[in-house]
Amino acid sequence: MSGTISKIAKQIGINPETVRFYERKGLIKQPVKPLQGYRIYPIEIVNRIRFIKRSQELGFTLHEIEGLLSLSDNPCHQVEELAKKKLIAVQAKQADLLLLEKALLENIAQCQRNEDETCCPIIDSLQP
């Protein structure tokens, strides 16, 4: 559905300033303003905004999204390569979070077993 900036922003669930930001970044084109009235954003731009928001939800940065948008006319294997790189980054973050979770669980367990109120195993583990 096409519409004014306010209408499409509300429909998509974003702030109109987000649409303006995407325009300034060159991610979407600003429609021509008629002599009277408001700019009407065509369905193509609305769909592009949805694409940007969905990509952000999946963890892509605006720079990466710009790359995805520029690849839309290119072979699928180029898009696949970008997705593989993002997957590797996500998997690395997951591994780091699992290590952090394990360390926190160990520290909490040590704290629960601690009978000496004058020291804290968690604080002790953080000191050099």
C-alpha positions in Angstrom: 0.0 0.0 0.0 1.4 3.4 -0.9 0.8 6.5 1.2 2.3 9.5 2.9 5.3 9.2 5.1 3.2 9.2 8.3 0.8 6.6 6.9 3.5 4.2 5.8 5.6 4.7 8.9 2.6 3.8 11.1 1.7 0.9 8.8 5.3 -0.5 9.1 5.6 0.3 12.8 8.5 2.8 12.6 8.9 6.5 13.1 8.7 8.9 10.1 12.2 10.1 11.0 13.4 6.6 10.3 12.1 6.9 6.7 13.9 10.3 6.4 17.1 8.7 7.8 16.9 6.0 5.1 16.5 8.7 2.5 19.5 10.6 3.8 21.6 7.4 3.8 20.5 6.7 0.2 18.8 3.4 1.0 15.5 4.7 -0.4 14.6 7.5 -2.8 12.5 10.4 -1.7 9.4 10.7 -3.9 8.9 13.9 -5.8 6.7 16.4 -3.9 3.7 17.6 -5.8 3.0 21.3 -6.1 0.2 20.8 -3.5 -0.1 18.1 -0.9 2.3 15.5 0.5 4.7 13.1 -1.0 3.2 9.8 -1.8 5.5 6.8 -1.2 4.9 4.1 -3.8 4.6 0.4 -2.9 8.1 -0.3 -4.2 9.6 2.1 -1.6 7.3 0.7 1.2 8.5 -2.8 0.4 12.1 -1.6 0.4 11.6 -0.1 3.8 10.1 -3.4 5.0 13.1 -5.2 3.6 15.5 -2.9 5.4 13.6 -3.4 8.7 13.5 -7.1 8.4 17.2 -7.3 7.5 18.0 -5.2 10.6 15.9 -7.6 12.7 18.1 -10.4 11.4 21.2 -8.6 12.6 22.4 -7.0 9.4 23.9 -3.5 9.7 22.8 -0.7 7.4 26.1 -1.0 5.5 25.4 -4.7 5.0 21.8 -4.0 4.0 23.1 -1.4 1.4 25.2 -4.3 0.0 22.2 -6.6 -0.1 20.1 -4.0 -1.9 22.8 -3.4 -4.4 23.0 -7.2 -5.0 19.3 -7.5 -5.7 20.1 -7.5 -9.5 23.1 -9.9 -9.1 23.4 -13.6 -9.1 22.1 -15.4 -6.0 25.6 -16.8 -5.2 26.8 -13.3 -4.3 24.0 -12.8 -1.9 24.7 -16.3 -0.5 28.3 -15.4 0.2 27.2 -12.3 2.2 24.7 -14.4 4.1 27.4 -17.0 4.9 29.7 -14.3 6.3 26.9 -13.1 8.5 26.2 -16.6 9.7 29.9 -17.1 10.6 29.8 -13.8 12.7 26.5 -14.9 14.4 28.0 -18.3 15.2 31.1 -16.7 16.7 28.9 -14.5 18.9 27.0 -17.5 20.0 30.2 -19.3 21.0 31.3 -16.3 22.9 27.9 -16.1 24.7 28.1 -19.8 25.6 31.5 -19.2 27.1 30.2 -16.2 29.1 27.2 -18.2 30.2 29.5 -21.1 31.5 31.7 -18.6 33.3 28.8 -16.9 35.0 27.2 -20.3 36.0 30.6 -21.4 37.5 30.9 -18.1 39.4 27.4 -18.3 40.7 27.9 -21.9 41.9 31.1 -20.8 43.7 29.2 -18.0 45.3 26.4 -20.3 46.4 29.0 -22.7 48.0 30.9 -19.9 49.7 30.6 -19.8 53.5 33.0 -17.0 54.0 31.0 -13.7 54.1 34.2 -11.6 54.0 35.0 -12.5 50.4 33.1 -13.1 47.2 34.3 -15.6 44.7 32.8 -13.5 41.8 34.7 -10.4 42.9 37.9 -12.5 43.5 37.7 -13.9 40.0 37.5 -10.5 38.4 40.6 -9.1 40.1 44.0 -9.5 38.4 
